[in-house]
Amino acid sequence: MPAAHIPAVSPADELQVFTKLEVMARLKCSERHVDRLIDAGELKPIGRRARGVTVRITARSLREYIYGGAA
């Protein structure tokens, strides 16, 4: 069975961040599930989480969650 294709990473990709809504759309899951992934340390947000602050998740963190391990 062939290994999963992991997309190449460019330097610009490392600077990309996603909002919780964008992560929800990519993973096809609920906002609560994204919150659980953040709480469990599966996804790493930038900065601290607080009421009224937009949560941003790094492209690297999302890629590692989807494909497993360091990409």
Gaussian input, Z-matrix of N, CA and C with variables (Angstrom, degrees):
# hf/3-21g

backbone

0 1
 N
 C     1     B1
 C     2     B2     1     A1
 N     3     B3     2     A2     1     D1
 C     4     B4     3     A3     2     D2
 C     5     B5     4     A4     3     D3
 N     6     B6     5     A5     4     D4
 C     7     B7     6     A6     5     D5
 C     8     B8     7     A7     6     D6
 N     9     B9     8     A8     7     D7
 C    10    B10     9     A9     8     D8
 C    11    B11    10    A10     9     D9
 N    12    B12    11    A11    10    D10
 C    13    B13    12    A12    11    D11
 C    14    B14    13    A13    12    D12
 N    15    B15    14    A14    13    D13
 C    16    B16    15    A15    14    D14
 C    17    B17    16    A16    15    D15
 N    18    B18    17    A17    16    D16
 C    19    B19    18    A18    17    D17
 C    20    B20    19    A19    18    D18
 N    21    B21    20    A20    19    D19
 C    22    B22    21    A21    20    D20
 C    23    B23    22    A22    21    D21
 N    24    B24    23    A23    22    D22
 C    25    B25    24    A24    23    D23
 C    26    B26    25    A25    24    D24
 N    27    B27    26    A26    25    D25
 C    28    B28    27    A27    26    D26
 C    29    B29    28    A28    27    D27
 N    30    B30    29    A29    28    D28
 C    31    B31    30    A30    29    D29
 C    32    B32    31    A31    30    D30
 N    33    B33    32    A32    31    D31
 C    34    B34    33    A33    32    D32
 C    35    B35    34    A34    33    D33
 N    36    B36    35    A35    34    D34
 C    37    B37    36    A36    35    D35
 C    38    B38    37    A37    36    D36
 N    39    B39    38    A38    37    D37
 C    40    B40    39    A39    38    D38
 C    41    B41    40    A40    39    D39
 N    42    B42    41    A41    40    D40
 C    43    B43    42    A42    41    D41
 C    44    B44    43    A43    42    D42
 N    45    B45    44    A44    43    D43
 C    46    B46    45    A45    44    D44
 C    47    B47    46    A46    45    D45
 N    48    B48    47    A47    46    D46
 C    49    B49    48    A48    47    D47
 C    50    B50    49    A49    48    D48
 N    51    B51    50    A50    49    D49
 C    52    B52    51    A51    50    D50
 C    53    B53    52    A52    51    D51
 N    54    B54    53    A53    52    D52
 C    55    B55    54    A54    53    D53
 C    56    B56    55    A55    54    D54
 N    57    B57    56    A56    55    D55
 C    58    B58    57    A57    56    D56
 C    59    B59    58    A58    57    D57
 N    60    B60    59    A59    58    D58
 C    61    B61    60    A60    59    D59
 C    62    B62    61    A61    60    D60
 N    63    B63    62    A62    61    D61
 C    64    B64    63    A63    62    D62
 C    65    B65    64    A64    63    D63
 N    66    B66    65    A65    64    D64
 C    67    B67    66    A66    65    D65
 C    68    B68    67    A67    66    D66
 N    69    B69    68    A68    67    D67
 C    70    B70    69    A69    68    D68
 C    71    B71    70    A70    69    D69
 N    72    B72    71    A71    70    D70
 C    73    B73    72    A72    71    D71
 C    74    B74    73    A73    72    D72
 N    75    B75    74    A74    73    D73
 C    76    B76    75    A75    74    D74
 C    77    B77    76    A76    75    D75
 N    78    B78    77    A77    76    D76
 C    79    B79    78    A78    77    D77
 C    80    B80    79    A79    78    D78
 N    81    B81    80    A80    79    D79
 C    82    B82    81    A81    80    D80
 C    83    B83    82    A82    81    D81
 N    84    B84    83    A83    82    D82
 C    85    B85    84    A84    83    D83
 C    86    B86    85    A85    84    D84
 N    87    B87    86    A86    85    D85
 C    88    B88    87    A87    86    D86
 C    89    B89    88    A88    87    D87
 N    90    B90    89    A89    88    D88
 C    91    B91    90    A90    89    D89
 C    92    B92    91    A91    90    D90
 N    93    B93    92    A92    91    D91
 C    94    B94    93    A93    92    D92
 C    95    B95    94    A94    93    D93
 N    96    B96    95    A95    94    D94
 C    97    B97    96    A96    95    D95
 C    98    B98    97    A97    96    D96
 N    99    B99    98    A98    97    D97
 C   100   B100    99    A99    98    D98
 C   101   B101   100   A100    99    D99
 N   102   B102   101   A101   100   D100
 C   103   B103   102   A102   101   D101
 C   104   B104   103   A103   102   D102
 N   105   B105   104   A104   103   D103
 C   106   B106   105   A105   104   D104
 C   107   B107   106   A106   105   D105
 N   108   B108   107   A107   106   D106
 C   109   B109   108   A108   107   D107
 C   110   B110   109   A109   108   D108
 N   111   B111   110   A110   109   D109
 C   112   B112   111   A111   110   D110
 C   113   B113   112   A112   111   D111
 N   114   B114   113   A113   112   D112
 C   115   B115   114   A114   113   D113
 C   116   B116   115   A115   114   D114
 N   117   B117   116   A116   115   D115
 C   118   B118   117   A117   116   D116
 C   119   B119   118   A118   117   D117
 N   120   B120   119   A119   118   D118
 C   121   B121   120   A120   119   D119
 C   122   B122   121   A121   120   D120
 N   123   B123   122   A122   121   D121
 C   124   B124   123   A123   122   D122
 C   125   B125   124   A124   123   D123
 N   126   B126   125   A125   124   D124
 C   127   B127   126   A126   125   D125
 C   128   B128   127   A127   126   D126
 N   129   B129   128   A128   127   D127
 C   130   B130   129   A129   128   D128
 C   131   B131   130   A130   129   D129
 N   132   B132   131   A131   130   D130
 C   133   B133   132   A132   131   D131
 C   134   B134   133   A133   132   D132
 N   135   B135   134   A134   133   D133
 C   136   B136   135   A135   134   D134
 C   137   B137   136   A136   135   D135
 N   138   B138   137   A137   136   D136
 C   139   B139   138   A138   137   D137
 C   140   B140   139   A139   138   D138
 N   141   B141   140   A140   139   D139
 C   142   B142   141   A141   140   D140
 C   143   B143   142   A142   141   D141
 N   144   B144   143   A143   142   D142
 C   145   B145   144   A144   143   D143
 C   146   B146   145   A145   144   D144
 N   147   B147   146   A146   145   D145
 C   148   B148   147   A147   146   D146
 C   149   B149   148   A148   147   D147
 N   150   B150   149   A149   148   D148
 C   151   B151   150   A150   149   D149
 C   152   B152   151   A151   150   D150
 N   153   B153   152   A152   151   D151
 C   154   B154   153   A153   152   D152
 C   155   B155   154   A154   153   D153
 N   156   B156   155   A155   154   D154
 C   157   B157   156   A156   155   D155
 C   158   B158   157   A157   156   D156
 N   159   B159   158   A158   157   D157
 C   160   B160   159   A159   158   D158
 C   161   B161   160   A160   159   D159
 N   162   B162   161   A161   160   D160
 C   163   B163   162   A162   161   D161
 C   164   B164   163   A163   162   D162
 N   165   B165   164   A164   163   D163
 C   166   B166   165   A165   164   D164
 C   167   B167   166   A166   165   D165
 N   168   B168   167   A167   166   D166
 C   169   B169   168   A168   167   D167
 C   170   B170   169   A169   168   D168
 N   171   B171   170   A170   169   D169
 C   172   B172   171   A171   170   D170
 C   173   B173   172   A172   171   D171
 N   174   B174   173   A173   172   D172
 C   175   B175   174   A174   173   D173
 C   176   B176   175   A175   174   D174
 N   177   B177   176   A176   175   D175
 C   178   B178   177   A177   176   D176
 C   179   B179   178   A178   177   D177
 N   180   B180   179   A179   178   D178
 C   181   B181   180   A180   179   D179
 C   182   B182   181   A181   180   D180
 N   183   B183   182   A182   181   D181
 C   184   B184   183   A183   182   D182
 C   185   B185   184   A184   183   D183
 N   186   B186   185   A185   184   D184
 C   187   B187   186   A186   185   D185
 C   188   B188   187   A187   186   D186
 N   189   B189   188   A188   187   D187
 C   190   B190   189   A189   188   D188
 C   191   B191   190   A190   189   D189
 N   192   B192   191   A191   190   D190
 C   193   B193   192   A192   191   D191
 C   194   B194   193   A193   192   D192
 N   195   B195   194   A194   193   D193
 C   196   B196   195   A195   194   D194
 C   197   B197   196   A196   195   D195
 N   198   B198   197   A197   196   D196
 C   199   B199   198   A198   197   D197
 C   200   B200   199   A199   198   D198
 N   201   B201   200   A200   199   D199
 C   202   B202   201   A201   200   D200
 C   203   B203   202   A202   201   D201
 N   204   B204   203   A203   202   D202
 C   205   B205   204   A204   203   D203
 C   206   B206   205   A205   204   D204
 N   207   B207   206   A206   205   D205
 C   208   B208   207   A207   206   D206
 C   209   B209   208   A208   207   D207
 N   210   B210   209   A209   208   D208
 C   211   B211   210   A210   209   D209
 C   212   B212   211   A211   210   D210

   B1=1.4591
   B2=1.5255
   B3=1.3323
   B4=1.4581
   B5=1.5265
   B6=1.3187
   B7=1.4698
   B8=1.5251
   B9=1.3153
   B10=1.4670
   B11=1.5200
   B12=1.3107
   B13=1.4569
   B14=1.5179
   B15=1.3202
   B16=1.4596
   B17=1.5216
   B18=1.3307
   B19=1.4605
   B20=1.5273
   B21=1.3199
   B22=1.4583
   B23=1.5268
   B24=1.3148
   B25=1.4595
   B26=1.5233
   B27=1.2993
   B28=1.4649
   B29=1.5255
   B30=1.3368
   B31=1.4703
   B32=1.5211
   B33=1.3367
   B34=1.4691
   B35=1.5240
   B36=1.3243
   B37=1.4677
   B38=1.5179
   B39=1.3096
   B40=1.4609
   B41=1.5254
   B42=1.3133
   B43=1.4647
   B44=1.5190
   B45=1.3069
   B46=1.4587
   B47=1.5262
   B48=1.3227
   B49=1.4632
   B50=1.5200
   B51=1.3189
   B52=1.4561
   B53=1.5186
   B54=1.3303
   B55=1.4562
   B56=1.5303
   B57=1.3284
   B58=1.4631
   B59=1.5218
   B60=1.3275
   B61=1.4662
   B62=1.5275
   B63=1.3259
   B64=1.4637
   B65=1.5283
   B66=1.3165
   B67=1.4670
   B68=1.5247
   B69=1.3327
   B70=1.4646
   B71=1.5279
   B72=1.3227
   B73=1.4632
   B74=1.5259
   B75=1.3222
   B76=1.4666
   B77=1.5270
   B78=1.3300
   B79=1.4672
   B80=1.5219
   B81=1.3403
   B82=1.4702
   B83=1.5304
   B84=1.3244
   B85=1.4650
   B86=1.5273
   B87=1.3258
   B88=1.4622
   B89=1.5260
   B90=1.3193
   B91=1.4583
   B92=1.5290
   B93=1.3126
   B94=1.4702
   B95=1.5290
   B96=1.3366
   B97=1.4587
   B98=1.5339
   B99=1.3345
   B100=1.4610
   B101=1.5253
   B102=1.3355
   B103=1.4699
   B104=1.5243
   B105=1.3252
   B106=1.4708
   B107=1.5191
   B108=1.3313
   B109=1.4693
   B110=1.5243
   B111=1.3287
   B112=1.4646
   B113=1.5253
   B114=1.3393
   B115=1.4653
   B116=1.5242
   B117=1.3469
   B118=1.4630
   B119=1.5294
   B120=1.3328
   B121=1.4555
   B122=1.5221
   B123=1.3376
   B124=1.4628
   B125=1.5332
   B126=1.3311
   B127=1.4648
   B128=1.5227
   B129=1.3194
   B130=1.4595
   B131=1.5273
   B132=1.3257
   B133=1.4654
   B134=1.5283
   B135=1.3273
   B136=1.4609
   B137=1.5174
   B138=1.2963
   B139=1.4558
   B140=1.5142
   B141=1.3040
   B142=1.4652
   B143=1.5171
   B144=1.3040
   B145=1.4658
   B146=1.5159
   B147=1.3110
   B148=1.4554
   B149=1.5214
   B150=1.3003
   B151=1.4640
   B152=1.5201
   B153=1.3336
   B154=1.4507
   B155=1.5160
   B156=1.3216
   B157=1.4629
   B158=1.5299
   B159=1.3222
   B160=1.4623
   B161=1.5192
   B162=1.3119
   B163=1.4612
   B164=1.5224
   B165=1.3151
   B166=1.4546
   B167=1.5240
   B168=1.3263
   B169=1.4572
   B170=1.5225
   B171=1.3191
   B172=1.4571
   B173=1.5266
   B174=1.3265
   B175=1.4670
   B176=1.5255
   B177=1.3191
   B178=1.4687
   B179=1.5239
   B180=1.3269
   B181=1.4534
   B182=1.5293
   B183=1.3256
   B184=1.4586
   B185=1.5287
   B186=1.3292
   B187=1.4687
   B188=1.5376
   B189=1.3323
   B190=1.4679
   B191=1.5171
   B192=1.3290
   B193=1.4596
   B194=1.5356
   B195=1.3229
   B196=1.4579
   B197=1.5266
   B198=1.3191
   B199=1.4580
   B200=1.5234
   B201=1.3329
   B202=1.4506
   B203=1.5153
   B204=1.3081
   B205=1.4658
   B206=1.5100
   B207=1.2980
   B208=1.4625
   B209=1.5107
   B210=1.3265
   B211=1.4723
   B212=1.4999
   A1=108.26
   A2=118.68
   A3=120.93
   A4=111.32
   A5=114.31
   A6=120.14
   A7=109.78
   A8=116.56
   A9=121.49
   A10=109.33
   A11=115.81
   A12=120.42
   A13=108.93
   A14=116.01
   A15=121.34
   A16=106.88
   A17=117.27
   A18=119.99
   A19=111.93
   A20=115.95
   A21=121.13
   A22=109.06
   A23=115.09
   A24=120.55
   A25=108.62
   A26=115.51
   A27=119.94
   A28=108.19
   A29=117.63
   A30=119.66
   A31=112.63
   A32=117.65
   A33=120.28
   A34=110.64
   A35=117.83
   A36=121.36
   A37=111.60
   A38=117.02
   A39=121.05
   A40=111.43
   A41=117.54
   A42=121.20
   A43=112.68
   A44=117.46
   A45=121.24
   A46=110.97
   A47=115.80
   A48=121.74
   A49=108.74
   A50=115.78
   A51=122.08
   A52=109.74
   A53=115.98
   A54=120.42
   A55=108.27
   A56=115.88
   A57=118.91
   A58=110.97
   A59=117.54
   A60=120.32
   A61=111.60
   A62=117.02
   A63=120.49
   A64=111.14
   A65=116.72
   A66=120.96
   A67=109.54
   A68=117.00
   A69=121.00
   A70=110.47
   A71=116.97
   A72=121.21
   A73=110.91
   A74=117.71
   A75=121.17
   A76=111.37
   A77=116.97
   A78=120.17
   A79=112.57
   A80=116.49
   A81=121.66
   A82=110.65
   A83=114.09
   A84=119.73
   A85=108.95
   A86=115.88
   A87=121.42
   A88=111.15
   A89=115.22
   A90=121.09
   A91=110.11
   A92=116.28
   A93=120.33
   A94=110.78
   A95=117.06
   A96=120.07
   A97=110.28
   A98=117.35
   A99=120.66
   A100=109.30
   A101=117.51
   A102=120.93
   A103=110.83
   A104=116.95
   A105=120.21
   A106=111.52
   A107=116.86
   A108=120.23
   A109=110.76
   A110=116.96
   A111=120.96
   A112=109.60
   A113=117.11
   A114=121.20
   A115=112.07
   A116=116.42
   A117=121.27
   A118=112.12
   A119=117.11
   A120=120.25
   A121=113.62
   A122=117.18
   A123=121.18
   A124=111.17
   A125=116.45
   A126=122.61
   A127=107.54
   A128=116.08
   A129=120.27
   A130=110.55
   A131=116.83
   A132=119.14
   A133=110.49
   A134=115.50
   A135=121.29
   A136=107.06
   A137=116.70
   A138=121.00
   A139=111.88
   A140=115.15
   A141=119.18
   A142=110.36
   A143=114.73
   A144=120.23
   A145=108.12
   A146=115.75
   A147=121.03
   A148=108.43
   A149=115.72
   A150=120.44
   A151=109.33
   A152=115.53
   A153=120.92
   A154=114.46
   A155=117.15
   A156=120.90
   A157=108.32
   A158=116.94
   A159=120.71
   A160=109.32
   A161=115.92
   A162=121.38
   A163=108.21
   A164=116.60
   A165=121.92
   A166=108.52
   A167=115.49
   A168=121.87
   A169=108.07
   A170=116.86
   A171=120.70
   A172=111.22
   A173=115.36
   A174=121.50
   A175=109.83
   A176=117.35
   A177=121.40
   A178=110.89
   A179=116.65
   A180=121.08
   A181=111.13
   A182=116.48
   A183=120.84
   A184=110.58
   A185=116.87
   A186=121.38
   A187=110.21
   A188=117.77
   A189=120.84
   A190=111.25
   A191=117.29
   A192=119.14
   A193=110.89
   A194=116.39
   A195=120.37
   A196=111.95
   A197=117.16
   A198=121.32
   A199=113.91
   A200=117.20
   A201=121.12
   A202=112.48
   A203=115.72
   A204=120.14
   A205=113.11
   A206=114.86
   A207=120.86
   A208=109.91
   A209=115.48
   A210=119.63
   A211=110.47
   D1=127.52
   D2=-178.23
   D3=-68.35
   D4=148.54
   D5=178.46
   D6=-68.53
   D7=153.76
   D8=178.31
   D9=-63.85
   D10=139.41
   D11=178.67
   D12=-77.96
   D13=122.23
   D14=177.33
   D15=-104.41
   D16=120.37
   D17=-176.89
   D18=-59.45
   D19=146.28
   D20=176.35
   D21=-64.78
   D22=149.54
   D23=-177.38
   D24=-111.41
   D25=124.83
   D26=175.57
   D27=-100.55
   D28=160.13
   D29=178.48
   D30=-56.08
   D31=-33.85
   D32=179.71
   D33=-66.11
   D34=-33.80
   D35=178.63
   D36=-62.62
   D37=-35.74
   D38=-178.10
   D39=-65.47
   D40=-22.11
   D41=180.00
   D42=-91.15
   D43=-8.89
   D44=-176.71
   D45=-76.38
   D46=142.16
   D47=176.06
   D48=-130.90
   D49=157.30
   D50=-179.56
   D51=-125.59
   D52=144.75
   D53=173.01
   D54=-79.20
   D55=169.06
   D56=177.68
   D57=-60.46
   D58=-37.60
   D59=179.07
   D60=-62.65
   D61=-40.11
   D62=178.45
   D63=-67.69
   D64=-38.53
   D65=177.32
   D66=-65.87
   D67=-42.47
   D68=177.92
   D69=-57.77
   D70=-43.07
   D71=-179.41
   D72=-66.29
   D73=-41.21
   D74=-178.39
   D75=-69.57
   D76=-37.91
   D77=-178.32
   D78=-91.56
   D79=-9.06
   D80=-176.69
   D81=53.62
   D82=56.46
   D83=-179.03
   D84=-139.97
   D85=178.86
   D86=-178.14
   D87=-87.09
   D88=165.51
   D89=176.49
   D90=-63.17
   D91=-38.26
   D92=179.36
   D93=-61.92
   D94=-38.51
   D95=179.22
   D96=-65.63
   D97=-40.58
   D98=176.99
   D99=-62.06
   D100=-42.64
   D101=177.43
   D102=-59.80
   D103=-41.00
   D104=178.40
   D105=-64.53
   D106=-39.78
   D107=178.26
   D108=-63.81
   D109=-39.13
   D110=177.52
   D111=-66.32
   D112=-47.11
   D113=-179.96
   D114=-59.96
   D115=-35.26
   D116=-179.17
   D117=-80.85
   D118=-7.21
   D119=-179.68
   D120=84.33
   D121=8.10
   D122=179.46
   D123=-73.19
   D124=-33.86
   D125=175.85
   D126=-118.88
   D127=139.24
   D128=-177.84
   D129=-108.57
   D130=114.55
   D131=177.34
   D132=-82.17
   D133=160.87
   D134=174.60
   D135=-90.47
   D136=132.06
   D137=179.86
   D138=74.05
   D139=-166.83
   D140=-178.76
   D141=-99.11
   D142=154.63
   D143=178.11
   D144=-90.84
   D145=128.38
   D146=177.68
   D147=-150.89
   D148=159.62
   D149=178.57
   D150=-61.87
   D151=131.88
   D152=178.16
   D153=86.74
   D154=-4.12
   D155=-179.94
   D156=-102.65
   D157=129.69
   D158=178.52
   D159=-71.32
   D160=124.25
   D161=179.15
   D162=-80.92
   D163=130.80
   D164=177.53
   D165=-122.78
   D166=134.46
   D167=-177.38
   D168=-114.21
   D169=134.42
   D170=-176.88
   D171=-69.89
   D172=149.85
   D173=177.14
   D174=-61.23
   D175=-38.74
   D176=179.63
   D177=-61.30
   D178=-45.55
   D179=-179.85
   D180=-61.55
   D181=-44.38
   D182=-179.89
   D183=-65.26
   D184=-42.78
   D185=179.44
   D186=-62.66
   D187=-43.40
   D188=179.00
   D189=-64.58
   D190=-35.95
   D191=178.07
   D192=-67.55
   D193=-44.18
   D194=-177.29
   D195=-68.90
   D196=-48.76
   D197=-173.38
   D198=-96.14
   D199=-9.13
   D200=179.56
   D201=77.71
   D202=138.39
   D203=177.04
   D204=65.17
   D205=-177.53
   D206=179.19
   D207=-74.86
   D208=132.48
   D209=-179.34
   D210=-97.92

